Every structure is written in C-alpha cells, then in structure tokens.
Amino acid sequence: MTHKYNNGLDKNPANHSALTPLSFLQRSATVFPRKTAVIDDDMSLSYETLFGRCCQMASALKSLGVMAGDTVALLCPNSHEVLESHYSVPMCGAVLNTLNFRLDAASLEFILDHGEARVLFYDTEFEALVKAAVAGLEAPPVLVSIERDGGASEGLARYDYESLLASVAPTTDWQRPADEWDAISLNYTSGTTGNPKGVVYHHRGAFLAAMSDAMAFNMSADTVYLWTLPMFHCNGWAYTWAITAIGGTHVCLRSIDTQVIHDRIERYGVTHMCGAPIVMNMLLHELGQQGKTLSRSVQFALGGAAPPSSVIRKAQAIGFEITHLYGLTESYGPATLCVPQPEWSELGVEDLAAKMARQGVGTLAIDEVRIVDPATGKAIAADGKSLGEIQLRGNTLMKGYLKNPETTARAFADGWFSTGDLAVMHPDHYVEIKDRSKDIIISGGENISSLEVEEILYQHPAVAEAAVVAISDDKWGEVPCAFIHLVTNQESNQEEPSQKPPTEADVIAFCKERMARFKIPKKVIFGELPKTATGKIRKNVLRDQFRDE
C-alpha cells in the first residue's frame, strides 16, 4: 500500500541529492572564499584556492585515465597534498587509499596489489620504500611524486604533483557521486591473519561521520585544528572532511615534535586536536619538564586506552581538555565518546577519571550500541558487571571488506557489526571496555596483529612455539611481548647438536629484517608456554604475568 505522503511526491534534483562530504568544500569556498583553509610548511591556501586545486587535480587524474571506481593510493605525511586528495580523488569518481608510511615494503606491495591502485601519490621521503614496494607488481600504479623535504624524485616517478596539477586548465567542475553508497575511500586494517583487510567507506557514511564528529567536538567556523592525528588513519577520523564542513582551519604537521606542536598551538591559536595516548603522554612529559603551559585551552580527543587520573590532572594543568573516544577502522574512527555530564564538573580528579575511563555512548551517526552474550547473541543487562561483546548499528559503518564477502558477512551477522571488543554497559548506558577478544595490540595508535608477528617468529629455525601478547608501556601504551619455546636437540631432528640458542637480541634482529619497526616485539621471554587441555596456548596466563607491573 502506498503511503499517502509518497503519492505523487517524488525525489527530484531539486529536493534530493546523494550525500557526499565533497559538497562541504564547495560550500566553504563559497561562504569563506578568502579565509585560510590550510596552513602548511610550504604554503597556505584559502578555501577558494583549495577548492580550485582539488577540482583541477580531479581533472588531471582523469587525463591519466583514472575512471569511476579506480583506486588512487597515497603515501605521505600530513600535508596539504593529503588533504587535497581527500577531495580531488573522489571528485573524479575514484576511491582514495591512504597508506600508512610506517609499513614495510611487503605490506605496501600487498595493499597496492589487492586494492588495484591505478595511481600512487608519494612523498619522495619514501622513494626507496616505494621502489621496493612496486618492484614485484605485475601492474604497478602510475607514480606521482610529492617533492617536499625529500627533494626531487630520482627517476622513479612519471610525474610530480605540482606539474601534474598544472598540466590541465583550472576548473571548478567536479563529479558528484551518482549514489551516496558509492565508495569514497579504502583503508586497510590489521586482522587475525598476516594480510590486512581492506575496509571500504561510502560517501554517505563519510558525510555523516564528518557532521557527527564536528558536533561531538563542539566545532565551529572559529575552529583551528592541528593535525597531530595521521590523515592516513581512518581518513583522519573523518576530520579531513569535518573541519572543512564547518569552515575551520587545518594546520598541517608532518611529524610529532613537542616543540613544533607547542609553537603551532600558540602561533595559530589552535583550538582542537586528536591523537593516540602516546602523543598526549609525550606532550605532557616534555612540556611539563619545561614548565610550559598553553595560553588558551585546547580540546584534545584521545583515542585508545582510557586516560588515568594522573594524565587528566597533568593535561588540565597544562591547558588540555580531554575527550575520550572509541572506534575502529570499520566505523570511520569514532563510534562512541564519553559525553561529559554537567554534574561531572564538581567531581575530583580521581572520580572524574573513573567516569572518563568509559568509552561512553554512541556518536550522533550511530543508531545503537549494545553489549551481547557472545554465546547466545542476546543483549545483556546494563548493570556494569555483565561482560559481553560490543555491537554497533548505524550510518557510519563500512560497506564491508574488499574482496572478502565471507568475513564481511560474519562481521554483519544478524544486522549488527560485531567489534570483537569485550565490555560492560553501566546503568546510565555508558560502555566500558574490559578486554579485546581479538588478539590485536594497539601500540601508539597503530594496530598490530599478534598472529602476524607470531607467523614471522615461527620462520626462525630455533622457534618451536611462539605467542605474542600486549604488555603495557609508558610511552606507547602497549607493545608486543613474545613468549618463545625453543626447539630442543631432540625436536630438531638433526644428527649434529643444534647451534647456540638465540638470545633476545637475536630474535629482535631477526624480526627487524622481516616486519615494520612498530610491530617488533620489545621484549622476548623464553620457556614453555602454558596450554589448555586441548593444547591451545593460554595467552591470558601470559598477559597476567605483567598485569600488575
């Protein structure tokens, strides 16, 4: 039966269009044409100029043969080129794949191949890494160098960024997606296997994530946002689009340096920033040692582990106001936030920390957050005690995993996204994470698959069994710790006695040759590994050895 309010009242170009964050840039270029949109080391751009450069690069990509649905990858520190690519690439109908420049060549090769990148923008600081990553590809992408601190490309790239931009006529035309469900970006995340999974975002989710994040963080046209968060990480938690939506100013930062951060906060009047606990801890330690404070309060959205009372106290003394967020790559970054209640302002630091230790409630773009019994799939009581898995439902969840329908189907079983994180829900409906069911280690904001590290350890001829768990670290939050049972002479099946057993340094050196630096175990412990009755290694027992340290 036709609803009476649908009878003869149809969608048309005047009353309906596909939601896309690309429209934010066009609007800000109209409303704030001469306002500073981006501040970078080599140039500052007004919104009018930023919009023109993005439209022009979209045209240049088309001239290279990039078509709707093609992948354009990018390997670069935070810069105006990365921000521009969040608009220029989807403006020609293509999909942006921002790459983690901390990965090794083998991981980058897999991602470029799996995502079928047609073009790769890269900063020449990483020229050697790119050369190694594309060497084994049957269909390598067209290489476009971004020539900043690393200087000119040494013959590897076919084009450089600025020359490619200038190769086409200036334009303000761009391609709106035909369907808001079309892919806008591709992000790779660590999984429970050695190869990462490709998480696909859609235009609708990116639009709503940006709007939701801006409102959750109380942003306005007066916002000045410092890019301490990598833009490659979940597209900068969608703040690449959110800051533009409200007409704020992006302040770029190529690397984390406490003095540079403090200088830019003061020089440009920074109001907001985001990052992992390691960034906050570094700022508090070094600024505290120097006795430096901020001339005005700065809002800091903190991902990862909940801030302890000591961090909250130090942050307040220096001038940072912390907002705690929780999310995943699959949820465009933030999915919940610890919304402060008015009465919290009267709490002492210890009581406030207990409240802020919770991951909170869903963002405005998340419909529902629930905790379920993993065995039954049924929602459990909001009593602050019953442990279950966090599930999410809403508009800011991925389309799915690229070329991985089985894993996508499991993730969305029963119409919910299962996070793999174990938590309780308090009576006020604030969620608090207690453990991770996935063996993912979060180190300095980077996800590390313990199984991936174990796979490398098993390649060592002296390793019989290996298990990798997270242990706490003052700087990184968590780091990998490897427990290893070595091969005995009897197990080696060698007629001659085995060589001298490897030391901790030997194992770490072995790993350095085979994986990204941040994934390398920081501690190695030798001995027999505890097992269940069915022979499974009891990682919980291994973790408990360090729980009180």
N, C-alpha and C positions, 0 to 999 in steps of 0.2 A: 504494500500500500504506500503510495507517495505521500510524503509529509506535506501538509498544506503550505508550509513556508518554503518548500522546494518547488512547488508548482509554478513553472514559468519564471522562476528566479534562478538563473543560471550563472555559472562562472563566465567571466569575460575579461579581456585585457584591462578593462578599467577597474575591476574590483578584485582581481586575483592575479598573483604572480608567484613564482617559485621563490621561497625564502633562500637567500644567499648572503653571506657576510660581505660579498663583493660590493653590495649596494651601500655599505657603510662608508666606503672610501669615496664613492661618487657624491654622497650626501655631504660628507665633511669638506670635500673640495669645493662644494657649492656654498655651504654655510660658513666655513672658516678658510677661505682660499689663501689668505696670506699668513695665517697662523703657522707657527713652526710645528710640523708634524713629527719630524725625526731629527735628532741630533746625533751625529756620528763623528768619528775622528777626522774623516776626510771631507765631510760636507754636512750641511744642514739643509733640510728640504721643507718647503711649505706644503700644505695639503694640496694646493693646486699643482705644484710641481711633482709631488709624489704620485698623484693620480695620472698625470701625463706620462711619467716614466713607466708606470705599470701598464698602461694601455699600449704604449709604444713597444715595450718588451713582449707583450702578448702578440702583437703584430709581427715582431721579429721571430718569435718561436714558430708562428705559422709559416713564415718564409723558409724555415728549416724543414718544413714538412710535418711539424707536430700537429696532430689532429685530436679531436674529441676522444677521450678515453686513453690517450697515451700517457705514459709516466715521465715526468721530468724530476730528476733527483738533484739534490743539493747537499754539498759538504762544505760547511763554512761556519766560523764562529759568528756570534751575534753581530749583525751589521745591517745597514740599510738595504743591502742586496738580498739578505734573507727575508727581511720584512716585505720588500717589493715582490719577492717570489710567491709570497702567500696570496698575492692578488694577481700578478701577471700570469702565473701558470694556469690557475683555474679560469682566468679571463679569456683564455683561448680554448677552454673546454678540457684542458689536460688535468692531470692529477699530480699534486706535489708530494714528493717523497723526501722529507728532510732526514739526513743521515747523521748518526752520532759519530763525530770525528774522533772519539776515543776508541772506536772499534779497530780490530786488526784487519789486514787486507783480505784474509779469507772470509771473514764475516761480511765485509762490504761486497766482496765478489758474489757471495750467495744472494745478498739483498738486491743488488743490481740485476742479477740474472733472474731471480724469482719475480721481481717487480717489473721486469722487461723495460728498464729505463731506456728511453729514446735519446735523452739529453742529460748530461751531468754538468751542472754548475759546480765549480770547486775553487776554493781559495788556494792559491799557489803555495801557501804554507804547508799544504798536504800533498804537494805534487808527487813526491816519492811514494806515498801511500796509495794515491790514485793510480799511478803507473803500475804498481804491483797488483792492485785490485782488478784492473781491466785487462791485464795481460792474458788471462786464461779464458776470457769471454768469447764465445763464438760470434755474438752480435754486440760488440761494445757500443756504448752510447756516444753520441757526438759530445765532445768535451769543450766546455766553455770556461775559460779561466777567469777568476776574480783576482785581479792583481793589486793587492794591498801590501801588507808588511812583507809578504814572501817574494815580492818583485815579479818580474815578467816570467811567463811560462817558458821553459826551456825546450820548446818544440813539441810538447805533448798535446796541447790544446789546439783545436782548429780555429777557434775564435776567442777573443777576450770580451768580457761582459760589456764594457762601455762601447767598444767598436761594434759589437752586435747590435746594441741598442741604437746606435747612430746610423746603422745600415738601412733603416726604414724611416719613412716620413713620420713626423709627430702626428698623433691621433688621440682622440678621446673616445673612440669606439671600443666596445668590449662585448663579449658574448655571455649573455645571461644563460644559466642552465635551463634546459627545457623542462627538467623535472628536479625538484628540490631533493629527491632521493639519489640523484647522480652523485658519484664520488667526487670529493674535493681534495682529499689527501690520503696518503698511505703512510702508516707508522709501524715500525717493527718493534716487537716486544719480546723479551726473553720468555721462553716457555719451559716445559718439563722435558724437552728434547734439546739436542745440540743446536738445531736450527731455529732461529726466531720465527714468530708468526707475524704475518702482515695484517695489521688492523686497518680496516677501511672506514673512513669518515664520510658522511654525506653533507651536502650544503645546508640542509635543514638543521641538522644537529650542530653544525659549526655556528650558524646564525643564533640559535637559541642558547648555546653554551656561552657565546660572547655576551649576549644580553644578560644572561643569568649571572655570569661572573662579575660583570660591571656593577650590577645591583647588589650582589652579595658583598662586594668590597667597597660599597658606597662611593663609586667613582662619578666624576662629573667632567665638564669641559676644563676645569682647573687642574685636573689630574696630570701629574708628571711622573711617568713610570720608568723606573730604572731596570734594564734587562739583566738582572743577576740570574734569572732562570734561563737555561738554554732554549732558544727558539726551536731547536730540533725535538725537544721533549714534548710530545703530545701537542705539537704546534704551539709551544709556549703556553700550554694550558688554555688555549684559545684567546689569550690576551693579545696575540698578534692582531686579532680582529676586534677584541673588546675595546682596546684603547682608541682605536680608530673610530669605533662606533660612537663614542662619547666626545670625540674631538679633542682627546688628550694629546700629550706629547710623549713620544717614545725616545728614551735616552739609551743608546746602544752601549754595550760593554763587551769587549772581545774576550776577556778573561777575568777571573776573580782575583782582585787585588784590593786589599783592605784600604790602602791609602787612596787609590783611584776611586773606589766606591764612596768613601767619605768626602772626597773632593767634589765628586759629581752631585752628591746629595746636596751639598752646601751651595755649589755654583749654580745649579739649575733649579733648586727648590723642589727636589724630588719629594713626592707625597706617598708613593706606593712602590712596593717591590715584592717579589716572590722568590722562593728558593727552598732548597733542602736544608735540614738541620746543620749540615757541615758549614754552609755559608753563614748562617746565623752564629754558630759557635765560633767561627773564625773572626767574625766582626766583633763579637762580644769580648773575646780574648785579647785581640790586638788593640782595639780601641780602649778597652778597659785598662790595659797595661800603660797606654799613653795618656790616660786621663781625659780622653776626648769624649765629648757629647755632641748631640745634634741641636742645632739652633731651633728646629721645629720638629714636631712629632712626625714619624714616618710609619705608615701601616705596612706590616710585613706578613704576607700569607705564607705559612710554613707547612710544607708537606712532610711526609714521612712520620717518624716517631713523634709522639706527643711531647711537648716541652716540659721538662721538670721545673719545679718551683724555682730552683737556682737560676735557670735560664730566663724565666719570666721576670724575676727580680732584677737581674743584670740588664735585660732588654729595656725595662721601664726606666732604669736609672740613666741609660744612655740616650733613650728617646724613641725606641721602637715599640709599637703596639702590635702584639702578635694575634693573628687569626689562624686557627688550626684547620687544615683541610685534609680530606681523604679522597682518594680516587685511584683510577687505573688508566692505563693507555686506552683500554676498551671503553672508557666513559668520558673521553675527551679531557682527561685530567680530573679536576674537582667534581665529585659526585655528592659529597656531604661536607658540611662545615659546622664548626662548633659555634653556633649563634649565641653571642653573649646575652644573657637576660639582664634587665635593669637592676635587679637585686644583687647581681654579682659584683657590682661596683663597691659594695660595702664589705666584701669578703677580704680576709687576709690573703697573703701570697700563697700559703700552703693550701688553703681551701679553694682558692681560685685555680691553682694548678690541678687539683683533683677534678674540677669541673672541665678544665681545658684539656685534660688527658683523654677526654672522649672525642670520638670522631664526629659526633653530632647528628644533625638531621639533613635530609636531602636538600640539594640546591633547588632553585625555582624551576629548573628544567627537568628535574627528576620527579616522576609521579609518586613512586612509593619506594620505601626502604623497609625490608623485613628481615627477620632472623628465622631460619628454618632448621628443623632437625634434619641433619644430612641423611639419616636412615629412612625417615618417613616422608620428607619433603613438606611437612606441615609446619606452619608458623608456631613459634613457641612464645611463652609468656614474656611480657615486658617487665621482668622482675629484677633485672640487674644481676641475676645469678645463672639463669639457664643459658648454656652455651650452644651456639648453632652457627650456621654459615650465613654470611650477608648475601642477600639477593637484591637486585635493583631492577627497576622498571621505569622507563621514561624516554624522553626525546633525545637525550644526549648519550645514547649508547651506539656503538659501532654498527655498521651494516653487517659486518661479520669478518671472518678471516679469509684473506685472499687465497683462492685455490685450495681451500681446506673445508669442504662442506661438512665433513663428519664432526670436526672439532667445533665448528660454528653451531651445528645442531645440538651438540651436548651443552654448549655454553648457554643456549637459549631454551633449553628444555622446559616445558610447562609454561612458556610465556614469561619467564624471568631470566635475568642474567645472573649466573652464579659466579661470585667473585673468587671463591676459594679461601676467603678470609673468615676466621672464626671469631665470633664476638658475642656480647650480651647486649640486650636492649634494656635501658633503665625505664622506670615507670613514667618519666617525662618524655619518653620516646627518643632519647639521645642514645646513639650506638657507641659502644666502646669495644675496640678490637682487643682480643686476648692472645691470638696466635694466628699463624698462617698455615693453612692446610697444604698449600703448595710450598715446595722447598725453594722459595725464592729469597735471596739475600738482597737487601736494599742497602747499598753502600754509597754514601754521598749522593743519594738521589738516583743512582744507577741500579737497575735490576740485574742480578746475577743468578743464573740457573745453577743450582748446586749440582744437578745431574750433568750439565755441560762441563763443569770443572772436573767432576769425577771421571767423565769419559776420557779426558786428557790424562789424568793421573793413571788410569788403567793402561795407558800406552807405555808407561815406564816398565821396563822388563823386571824390575825388582818389586813391583807392587802386586800383591795378591788380592787385596781388598782395599777399597777406599770409600770414605764417607765425608761429605763436606757439609758443614753447618755454619750458621751465623754466630759470631760472638761479638759482644759489644766493644765499641771503640770510641774513645773520647773525641777523635777528630771526624771520623767517617760515619759514626752512628753504629754501623755494623760492618764487619769484614769477614771474608771466608776463612774458616779454620779447617784444615784437612786432617783427618784421622786415617792412618795407613797401617795395614798389616802387611809386612814384607814377605816375599817369597822365601821359604826355607830351602836348605840344600835338598831336602827330600822332595819338595814340591817343584823344584826347578827342572828335574829330570835330566840334570847334567852329570856327566861322569866326573868332571873336574869340579872341585869346590867352587862355589859362586864367588864373585868378586866382593870386595869390601862393601857392606851395606851403605846405601846412600844416606847422607845427612839431611837435616832440614834445609840447609843452603843448597844442596844438590837438587832437591825436589823443586825448590823455588826457582832455581836456574833453569830446570827442565821446563817448567811452566812458562817462564818468560819467553821462551822460544816459540811457544805454541798458542798463546792467548793474549787478549788485551790486558794491559797493565792492571786495570782496576779489578780484574777477575782473579788475579793471582792470590793464592792463599797467603795470608800474613803470618800464619802460624801452622806448623806441622807437628803432629804428635804420633809417635809410633807405638804399636801394641795391638793386641787382639781387640776386635770390635764386638760389643755386646749384641746379642741377637735374640729374636723371639723364638718360640718353639718351632715355628715353620721356617726358620733360617733367615728372616729379614733383619737387617741391621736396625737397631733401636736408636734412631737419631735423637729421640727425646732424652735418652740417658746421656748421650754425648753433650747435648746442649746444657743439661743440668750441671755439668762439671764447671761451667763458667757463669751460671745464672746469678750467683751471689758475689761475683768479683766486680 
